[in-house]
Amino acid sequence: RAIVAFLGNVSEPTAARVLIHSIRQQGSRTPIIVATTEISFQSGEELLWEFPDISVREWSQPGKWVDTTRHAELNVFNMVDYDEVLFIDASVDIIALDNLDHMFADRVVGNSSSRMLAAPDWGRWATTPSEKLNSGVLIVRPSTELFLCMLQVLTSLQKPQWSTMESESQGFLRLFFGGKAVVLPFLYNTENTLEKYIGHLWFKQKHLTLLRFAGATPHETWSTPRFLREFRSESVKEALAKAGKDYDQDDMFNTLSAKWKQSFYTLANFSDIMTMFGLFHDRVSFDVLRRRANDQSQPKNMDVMALTNALDPNPFVPRGVSAQRGMLDRLVFEGLMATSRLPWYDKPWIGFTTEAESGDLGEGATVDWVKADRAMSLSGTRGRTILFWYGLFAGDYWEMMEKHHKGMQVALLAVLRQMGLSSQRMTMPRNSVWPFGHNIILPTELLREFVSFAEKFMNLFTMTYSRTCPFDTPVPLQGASAQGCIGYTTERIIHVWAVLAKVNLKYVVDDPQLRYVAPCNADVVHCRKPS
């Protein structure tokens, strides 16, 4: 017996990684074979590095008709070195919630003499008592004779004999086997949309073996349903609904996708490589961060640090929480400075967030942790990459700065010249998203490099503008002192430093275009300009 995870033609193996990890987490000891095509073979090799106990096979295309539709997955029927094979389509998000070894021992499987057993395709596209099979999960008893017969039938077809809404393999298997192969319980291959469209069956969810996500998928969707409902245009909503990909706007999607994401977080092991410091300054902001830390859809790697005003005689600092005191308008940066000097912090990456991060904002401040994981792996612990998920788009950076803080560019460049940096090097990329400096993830050594630069800048800024703030601020400042406006400056200095230090700013959100629309609609300074 074997479990086959088929990659199809996907070039990125995140879905397969989580599937294999969840299979092992649930206790299965059945050998796992990753089947690939020529296109996905490299992804299979990556999985072998991460899961040394698996094996990888490349499947050729067993048959084609004139439109070159591919059916590589039919090779499972030719795996005659196994008596029984559990086939799982690993090109989509699917997660094991129980030990898959039990499927081979199921009485229904044992009593059936069929060469292929499938579960019904119940969910958004088919309801009870439909006998249409879903080809995402199959139990196959390989046979060379059967395989050759299937190829003969396939190659004899001049055109598909099934709906264009069906996948090639699923349509062919429905044609070849009919409804008689649909004998597996739906709990062995349950579509997430079952809860919404066939709710009377959902009471059995505690007994699910494999949960499959159709349409919207967890590894591609990190925005909250509320954000998507509010900021997607009506035309986009209509197109997604027509394609059956709008389920991520439903609140239940978050609940179900949390199961997939928790398995992904365990696999990615974020808590070993980084801590996300939640910076707060009062009880309200602390409560927001505490709720986020307990959110099942978020990784369990958050610590908190209280930022307190040196002039406040009774700052809010919960028991057991570290605190950093400083000037009110530079508290967040002082939190970054404090963590950069923690003698006990030895993880290669570090992150920061505040209560301002919210999936309900127009910017849609929500980390795409799949993109973050990939970026951290590619960058390495000594890489020069900052990840962010909360920022603003600017067609022209300096124009955006003048719009929000008139006079800041002149003041900022004046201080940089005192540091020996020529303003000619200050060419900021056009049509870019720029992070808010308190919602970032970066290598720990890179944080220390930035803090060293920013401290020199702040000291010179304070000396140069000791009596007045040299630029406009959204809120009038008491005393109009440099200390009162330096907080605004430190939010921007990370952008200039990144350009000077050749640091890559990586925007890790699931849908950058969606986050572009709201700020652009609010002000043209946040819209694209001709290149």
SVG drawing of the C-alpha trace seen along z (x, -y; Angstrom):
<svg xmlns="http://www.w3.org/2000/svg" viewBox="-31 -77 61 85">
<polyline fill="none" stroke="black" stroke-width="0.4" points="0.0,0.0 1.0,-3.6 -0.3,-7.1 0.3,-9.1 0.3,-12.9 0.0,-14.2 1.5,-17.6 0.0,-18.0 1.6,-21.0 2.0,-23.3 5.4,-24.8 5.0,-25.8 4.5,-22.9 3.0,-24.6 -0.3,-22.7 1.6,-19.4 3.9,-20.4 0.9,-20.9 -0.8,-17.7 2.2,-15.5 2.9,-17.2 -0.7,-16.7 -0.7,-13.1 2.3,-12.4 0.9,-14.5 -2.2,-12.3 -0.1,-9.2 -0.1,-7.5 2.9,-5.2 2.0,-4.3 4.7,-5.1 4.2,-8.4 5.0,-8.8 5.0,-12.3 4.0,-12.0 5.0,-14.9 4.9,-15.9 7.9,-17.3 6.7,-20.7 6.5,-20.0 9.5,-17.6 11.6,-20.3 8.9,-20.9 9.0,-17.2 12.7,-17.4 12.2,-20.2 9.7,-18.1 12.2,-15.2 14.7,-17.6 12.0,-18.6 10.5,-15.1 13.4,-12.5 11.0,-9.5 9.0,-10.1 9.9,-9.1 9.4,-11.0 8.2,-9.7 7.8,-11.7 4.8,-10.7 4.7,-11.1 1.5,-12.0 -0.2,-8.6 -2.4,-9.8 -3.6,-12.9 -6.2,-13.9 -6.0,-16.7 -6.3,-19.5 -3.3,-18.1 -5.3,-17.9 -3.2,-16.0 -4.0,-13.1 -0.8,-12.3 -2.7,-11.2 -4.0,-8.1 -0.6,-6.6 -1.8,-5.7 -3.8,-2.9 -0.4,-1.4 1.3,-1.3 1.1,2.5 3.9,2.8 1.2,1.9 -2.1,3.7 -3.9,0.5 -3.0,-3.1 -4.6,-6.1 -4.4,-8.9 -4.7,-12.5 -4.6,-15.6 -2.0,-17.7 -2.2,-20.5 -5.1,-21.9 -5.3,-22.8 -6.3,-19.6 -5.5,-18.6 -5.7,-15.3 -7.7,-15.5 -7.5,-11.8 -5.2,-8.8 -5.4,-7.9 -4.4,-4.3 -7.9,-3.8 -9.2,-4.3 -7.6,-1.1 -9.2,0.9 -12.7,-0.5 -15.4,2.1 -16.8,0.4 -13.3,0.6 -12.9,4.3 -16.3,5.3 -15.8,3.6 -14.2,5.4 -14.0,2.2 -10.7,1.1 -11.4,-2.4 -13.4,-3.9 -14.3,-7.5 -16.3,-9.8 -19.2,-12.0 -18.5,-15.5 -20.9,-17.1 -20.6,-20.8 -21.2,-24.0 -21.4,-22.3 -23.3,-19.1 -25.7,-18.1 -27.2,-14.9 -28.1,-12.4 -25.7,-13.2 -23.5,-10.2 -20.9,-12.3 -17.4,-11.4 -14.7,-13.7 -11.3,-12.7 -9.3,-14.5 -9.2,-11.4 -9.3,-7.9 -8.5,-4.4 -7.1,-2.6 -6.3,1.1 -3.8,0.9 -4.0,3.1 -2.0,3.0 -5.0,4.3 -7.3,1.6 -4.7,-1.1 -4.3,-0.1 -8.0,0.1 -8.4,-3.4 -5.7,-4.7 -7.5,-3.1 -10.8,-4.8 -9.1,-8.1 -7.2,-8.2 -10.3,-7.2 -12.1,-10.3 -12.1,-13.0 -13.2,-15.6 -14.1,-15.7 -17.4,-14.0 -17.9,-16.0 -18.6,-19.5 -16.0,-22.2 -16.6,-22.9 -15.1,-19.5 -11.3,-18.9 -9.9,-16.7 -9.2,-13.7 -12.4,-14.0 -14.5,-14.2 -12.9,-11.2 -13.1,-9.1 -16.8,-10.0 -17.3,-8.9 -15.3,-5.7 -16.5,-4.4 -19.9,-6.1 -21.6,-6.4 -20.8,-2.8 -17.4,-3.9 -18.9,-6.4 -18.8,-4.2 -16.5,-6.0 -18.1,-8.1 -18.1,-11.8 -16.2,-12.2 -13.1,-10.8 -13.1,-13.8 -15.1,-16.6 -15.3,-19.9 -15.3,-23.0 -18.4,-24.4 -20.5,-21.5 -21.1,-23.6 -22.8,-26.3 -24.6,-24.4 -25.5,-21.1 -25.6,-22.2 -27.6,-19.2 -24.6,-17.0 -22.1,-19.3 -22.9,-18.0 -20.5,-15.2 -17.6,-17.5 -15.8,-16.2 -15.3,-12.9 -13.7,-14.3 -10.7,-12.5 -9.7,-14.8 -10.9,-18.4 -10.6,-19.8 -10.8,-23.5 -12.6,-24.4 -12.5,-27.8 -10.8,-30.1 -7.9,-28.4 -6.2,-29.0 -2.7,-29.3 -3.7,-32.1 -6.2,-33.9 -5.1,-35.7 -7.4,-38.8 -10.4,-38.7 -13.8,-38.0 -15.0,-41.4 -12.1,-43.2 -12.8,-41.3 -16.6,-42.1 -15.9,-45.7 -13.2,-46.5 -13.6,-44.1 -15.4,-45.9 -18.8,-44.6 -17.5,-43.5 -14.7,-41.4 -17.3,-39.9 -19.5,-39.0 -16.7,-37.4 -15.5,-35.4 -19.0,-34.2 -19.4,-33.0 -16.2,-31.1 -17.1,-29.7 -14.2,-31.4 -15.9,-33.8 -16.2,-31.6 -13.4,-33.5 -15.9,-36.3 -17.9,-34.0 -17.0,-34.1 -17.0,-30.3 -14.1,-30.2 -11.9,-31.7 -13.0,-29.0 -12.2,-26.2 -9.0,-27.6 -7.6,-28.0 -7.3,-24.2 -5.1,-24.3 -3.1,-27.3 -2.3,-25.8 -0.8,-22.8 1.2,-25.2 2.5,-27.2 3.6,-24.0 5.4,-23.0 7.0,-26.4 8.1,-26.5 8.0,-30.3 8.4,-30.3 11.9,-28.8 13.2,-31.3 11.5,-34.5 9.4,-36.3 6.8,-38.8 6.9,-41.6 3.5,-43.3 4.2,-46.9 1.4,-48.5 1.0,-51.6 -2.3,-51.3 -4.9,-48.7 -6.9,-49.0 -3.9,-48.3 -2.8,-45.5 -6.3,-43.9 -6.2,-44.1 -2.8,-42.3 -3.9,-39.7 -6.9,-38.8 -4.6,-38.5 -2.2,-36.3 -5.1,-33.9 -6.4,-34.0 -6.3,-30.4 -5.6,-31.8 -2.3,-33.4 1.0,-31.8 1.9,-31.3 5.1,-33.3 4.0,-36.6 5.5,-38.3 4.5,-41.8 6.4,-44.8 4.8,-47.8 5.8,-51.2 5.4,-53.8 5.7,-57.6 8.5,-58.8 6.2,-61.6 3.4,-59.2 3.5,-58.5 1.2,-55.4 1.9,-53.6 0.0,-50.5 2.3,-47.5 0.7,-44.1 2.5,-41.7 5.2,-39.7 5.4,-42.1 8.7,-43.9 8.4,-47.7 10.4,-50.4 10.0,-54.0 10.6,-57.0 9.2,-60.1 5.6,-59.6 6.2,-60.4 9.2,-58.0 7.9,-55.2 7.5,-52.7 11.1,-53.3 12.4,-53.0 10.7,-49.6 12.7,-48.6 15.9,-49.9 15.2,-48.1 14.6,-44.7 17.7,-45.1 19.8,-45.2 18.2,-42.3 21.1,-40.1 19.0,-37.0 17.4,-37.3 19.2,-34.9 16.7,-34.0 17.8,-34.9 14.6,-36.9 12.5,-39.3 9.1,-41.0 7.1,-43.9 3.4,-44.7 1.0,-47.1 -2.7,-47.4 -2.9,-49.6 -2.6,-46.4 -6.1,-45.4 -7.6,-43.4 -10.5,-45.9 -8.4,-48.8 -8.4,-50.0 -4.7,-48.9 -5.8,-45.4 -2.9,-44.9 -2.8,-41.1 0.4,-39.0 0.4,-36.4 2.5,-33.9 3.1,-31.6 4.8,-34.5 6.6,-35.4 7.9,-31.9 9.1,-31.7 10.8,-35.1 12.6,-34.2 13.8,-30.9 15.1,-32.6 16.7,-35.5 18.4,-33.5 19.4,-34.8 21.9,-37.2 19.8,-38.4 18.9,-42.0 15.2,-41.8 12.5,-43.5 9.0,-42.0 6.0,-44.2 2.2,-44.0 1.1,-47.5 2.1,-50.5 1.1,-53.0 1.6,-53.1 3.3,-56.1 3.6,-57.0 6.3,-59.5 7.8,-59.1 8.8,-62.6 5.5,-63.9 3.7,-61.7 6.0,-63.0 5.3,-66.6 1.5,-65.9 1.4,-64.5 4.3,-66.4 5.2,-69.6 8.8,-70.5 9.9,-67.0 11.9,-66.3 14.1,-69.4 14.6,-68.7 15.4,-65.0 17.9,-65.6 19.6,-68.3 20.3,-65.9 21.4,-63.1 23.9,-65.6 25.4,-66.1 25.8,-62.4 27.9,-62.5 25.2,-61.2 24.7,-62.9 21.1,-63.8 21.9,-62.5 21.7,-59.0 18.2,-59.6 16.5,-58.4 13.4,-56.6 11.8,-54.0 8.5,-55.1 5.2,-53.2 6.2,-51.3 4.6,-50.4 6.4,-51.8 6.1,-50.2 5.0,-51.7 8.2,-51.0 6.4,-49.4 4.9,-46.5 7.9,-44.7 9.8,-41.4 13.5,-41.3 16.8,-39.5 17.9,-40.4 21.3,-41.6 19.6,-43.9 17.5,-45.4 20.7,-46.3 22.2,-47.8 19.1,-50.0 18.9,-51.0 22.5,-52.2 21.8,-54.3 18.5,-55.7 20.0,-56.7 22.7,-58.7 20.0,-60.4 17.8,-61.2 20.6,-62.7 21.6,-65.0 17.9,-65.8 17.3,-66.8 20.5,-69.0 19.5,-70.7 15.9,-71.3 16.0,-71.7 13.4,-74.4 10.9,-73.8 9.4,-71.0 10.6,-71.8 7.6,-70.3 3.8,-70.1 2.1,-67.4 -1.4,-66.0 -2.0,-66.9 -0.7,-70.1 2.2,-69.4 2.6,-70.8 5.5,-73.1 6.3,-72.4 9.6,-70.8 11.8,-68.4 11.0,-65.8 7.4,-66.2 7.8,-65.4 10.7,-63.0 8.3,-60.1 6.9,-61.0 10.5,-61.2 11.5,-57.8 8.5,-56.3 10.0,-57.5 13.8,-57.1 13.5,-53.3 12.5,-53.9 15.5,-56.1 17.9,-53.8 16.6,-50.8 17.3,-52.5 20.8,-53.6 21.7,-50.2 20.3,-48.2 17.7,-46.5 14.8,-44.7 11.3,-45.8 9.1,-42.8 5.3,-43.4 3.8,-40.1 0.1,-40.4 -2.3,-38.1 -3.7,-40.7 -1.6,-43.9 -3.9,-45.3 -6.9,-45.2 -4.9,-47.2 -3.9,-49.7 -7.5,-50.7 -8.7,-52.3 -5.7,-54.7 -5.6,-55.6 -9.3,-56.4 -8.7,-58.6 -5.8,-60.6 -4.1,-60.6 -0.7,-60.8 -1.2,-57.1 -1.9,-56.2 0.4,-54.9 2.4,-57.3 3.7,-56.7 7.1,-54.9"/>
</svg>
